[in-house]
Amino acid sequence: MARTADIAAYESILRQIRGVLAAQVVVAPSGEIDEIHVLAGPGRGAKQIVRDVESALAAQFGVNVDHKRVSVAHLRGPGEGSAEGRLRLKGVQLGVEGVRALCRVELEWDGQSLVGEAEGPASTTNRRHLPAAATFAALEQRFRVGDAVVLEDATLCQVGQRAVALVSVSVLGRDGEQILVGCCLVRGDEREAIVRAALDAVNRRLARGQRPPAEDSSGSTERTAGPPGQQDPGRVRRNEDGDR
């Protein structure tokens, strides 16, 4: 069974891997490593870092870890372009009424307002999912993300002394299913950090310059969506001009 001292030693050796800025090891009740979250800088691919994580733990501690348990989130370097450079977060609002919660996210893309809403149960876990779901609802106005991107999880974790928002999504494409992870340091409002992590998760997809989705005559679309594992997923709405 992994002790607290063992976990600290694992994280210490992982932080020595080239390109790794921070690492968190999560153990299961049995004491085995369940998840490893790595925050990396630009310059090295995720597969390279995952291989180094496996090798470092095996060589130093004799611990074998399945590569599927290792997730890597990258921070972009200065001047590294992406679609998010043209996206601006204008606001996040989360309201709770009884047992229901409604989140509204407003983005701006080249002067165009993109507004998305997500509604669902007001549980602690779901209130972290809703900002990410509302973000994807807003992005659907400009990018084809609705049919291909599925929100898997949105959570907060502790990396050293800092809180980090992590958002993972499944992306369905011609090459099959891919899991992408975005991250953002929490600098005050955790809801804003979750929105930025959601954008970070799909920034490469947005950078491909996908065409806007087809709209109906009213210019708005409504679909059922929500966090995984919820029997009542709630409603996710998007509106072109921000009016409900």
Secondary structure, 3 states (H helix, E strand, C coil): CCCHHHHHHHHHHHCCCCCEEEEEEEECCCCCEEEEEEEECCCCCHHHHHHHHHHHHHHHHCCCCCHHHEEEEECCCCCCCCHHHHEEEEEEEEEEECCEEEEEEEEEECCEEEEEEEEEECCHHHHHHHHHHHHHHHHCCCCCCCCCEEEEEEEEEEECCEEEEEEEEEEEECCEEEEEEEEEECCCCHHHHHHHHHHHHHHHHHCCCCCCCCCCCCCEEEEECCCCCCCCCCEEEEECCCCC
